[in-house]
Amino acid sequence: MDRRRERRLNLELPVRIWGVDRMARPFAEIVRVGNVSNRGAVLIGVRSKVQPGEMLDVQLGASRAQFRIVWMSPSGEAGIQALALEQPLFSMGMGPGIGLPKVFEMVGTG
């Protein structure tokens, strides 16, 4: 049984991320986002040397938000959580998210 507090949507979309890595060097890269919820997601294909607790910006289409890295795997996956004051980038409520394509609005409602 899943003990998560929020619904998740398993999809993959390209997003742009940027921030400062653990060596204090700025980075920017295109990765994929998957397993999204209202307040978080999993980044796939992260090549930058980032670690849990660091902040980064995520852009999906024209929308962007700041996230905190919660966990990082050696394979380049990173669990991220939106900062408390950020409007959800991946909203799964009654309407589409700020940047989430409208086609995903109806997934799982049937």
N, C-alpha and C positions, 0 to 999 in steps of 0.2 A: 504494500500500500504506500502511495506517495504521500509524504508528510509536508510537502511544500505549501506555502500559504497562498500562492497565486497560480492561476492557470498558465500553462506554457504552450507555446506554438513552435513546433519543430519545423523550421524552414531555414534556408540559407539565402542571404542577400549580401551583396557587396556593400561595404561601408568604408569610410575613410577615418583613420584614427591618427591622432598626433598628441605629443606631449614631450616630456623630458625623461630619458632613460636613467637607469641607476648609476651611470657614469656622468650624469649631468649634461648629456648631449641631447639636443632637440632631435626628434624623429617625426616622420610622417610616413604612413604606408596605407595601402589598400588591403583589407582583409575581408573575411566573410563573417557574418553574424548568424548565429543559430540558437535554437532553444530559448526563444525570447519570452519575457513576461513583461508586465507593466513597468517593473522597476529594475530589470536586469536582463542579462543575456550571456551567451558564451561567444567569445571571439575565436575564430579559427584561422590559423595561419599567421600568427603574430611572430615576426622575426626580431623585433627590437628587444633589447635586454631590459625588460620591465619586471617589477616584483610586486607582491601584494602590498597594499597600502598606498601605492602611488596613484595619482590622478591622471586621467587622460580625457581628451575630447573625442567624441564619436559623431560623425556626420552621416546621415542617411538622406539622400536627396538634398533638399535645401535646408533641412532641419538638423540641428545639432544640440548636444547636451554633454554635460560633464559626468564622468563616472569614476568610481574608485575600483581598483583591481582587488578582488577578493582572493583569488587563487590563480596560480599560473602553473601549467604543466610543461615538462621538458619537450613535449611534442608541438608546442606553439599554441595551445589552447589557453584561454584566460577567461575566468568568470568575472563579470563586471556588475556593479551595482550603481544605480543612478544616485547622485547626491540628493539629499532630502528636499532641497528647494527647486530642483529641476522639474520641469513639466515632462511627463513620460514621453520618451522618443518612440517606444514600442507599446502603444496603448491597445489593450484587448478588451476594453469595456464595450459600451454600446456603439461607438463609432470607430472609425479608423484612427490609428495613431497619427502623430504629427507628421511623420515621414513614412509610415507603413503604407504600402500600396493598397488601394481600396479593394483589390481582388482578395486580400486576406481577411477582410472584414467578415465574410460569411463562412470561413473555414470552421468546421466543427459546430455549427449552429443547427444543423439539420436533424 
